[in-house]
Amino acid sequence: MPLKLSLKPGEAVVVNEAVIRNGERRGTMLLETKARILRERDVMFPEDINTPQDAAYFALMQMYIVGEASGKLYDCTISALADWLDATPAEDDRADILKIAQLVAAGDLYKALGNCRKLLTSRFSEAGHA
């Protein structure tokens, strides 16, 4: 079954490293095959990185977009998650970060990114991403 994406006028989406921007009218896109998809509102840019949480999200986002489950991006992501863990005193948050690390290690990057995004919800809301 295809994935149906409804895009607002001018909204962008990243599909397997390609940025696709909708035209002037609301549009619908059907993806017939499995793809790595990230909506514009969930994209973080290097200049937006201000905290260990941001750095972890950015590293994980890059890993997801590129589709690399090992190598340099994996190392950067694990390092960023470790830094975030070190900077987090609350046990509940630490457990959530460890769960994200487990998902990364298992190669479930989409779910890891979603869990990471949930922890950064207020940050994305403030930036106008959510």
N, C-alpha and C positions, 0 to 999 in steps of 0.2 A: 504494500500500500504506500503510495507516495506521501511525502511530507508536504503539507500545504502551508506556505508562509504568506501572510497578508502584510503588505508594506504600505506605510503611509507615504504621502507625497514627499519625495526627497530623502526618504529613509534609506540607510545603507545596511548591508549585511555582508559578512565575510563568509565565503564558501570555499573551503580548501585553499586558503591563502589569497583568493581573488576577492576584491572588493566590488560588490555590485550595488549600484545606487538606483533607486526607483525614480521614475520620471515625475511629471507634474501632477499626475492623478494617482489615486489609490490603486495599487496593483496586487495581483496574486501570482505567486510562483509555486510551481509544483516540482519538487525534487524527486526524481524517479529512482535514484540510487542513493546508497549510504554516503553521507558527506559530513565534513566537520563544518558546523554552522555557528556563527556568533553574530548576534545583532549589534548594531552600532552602539546602543546604549550600554552594552556590556564590555565594550572595548576600553581599555586603559592605555594611555600613552605614557612614554617615559617621563615626561615632565610632570605627570600627575603623582609620581611616586614620592610619598612623604613619610611613610611609616614602614615598619617591617611587614605589616599586613598587606600594604600596597605592593611591596616588592614581591611577596609570595604570590599574590594574585597575578601580577604582571608576568612573572616567570612561568606560572602554570598556564596562563592564557597563551603565551607564546608556544609553549609545548603542545597545547591542544590544537592551535591553529595550524602549526607545521605538521602535526601528527607524529611527532618524534617521542617515542616512549622510552628512549635510552639516549645515552650520549651527553653532549655538553648541556643541552637544555634541561635534561633530567637532573644533572648535577647541580645546575643553577637553581632549579626548583626545590630540590631537597635542601640545599644550603639556605635558601630563603625561608623555607618552612622551619628549619632549625632555629634561625635567627628570630622568627616570629614566636616560636615556642619559648625561647629564652627570655623574650621580652614580655611574656604573658604570665601574670601571677595567678589568675583564676583557674581553678582545676577544671571547671566545666569547659572553658574555652580551650584549655590545653588538650582535653580529651577530643574536642572537635578538630583541632589542628592535627593530632595524631591520626584521627580517622581519615583526614584529607591525605596525609602522607601514605597511609595504607592503600588508599584508592589509587594514588599515583604509582606506587610500587606494583600494584596489580594491573596497571595499564588502563584503568577506568577513568580517563582524563575528563570526560564530559561530566561525570558525576562528581569528581573531585572539584572541578571548576564551579559547579553549581553549589556545592557545600561551602566552598570558599566565598563565593558571592553572597551567600546568606549571612556569613559573618561580617561582611562589609556592607550590608544593606544601607546603613545610615550614611556611609561614605558615598555610595552611588546616589542616594537620594539628594544629598547636599550638592553634588556635582551636576544634578539634573539628568542623570543617566537612567533613573528608574521611573 
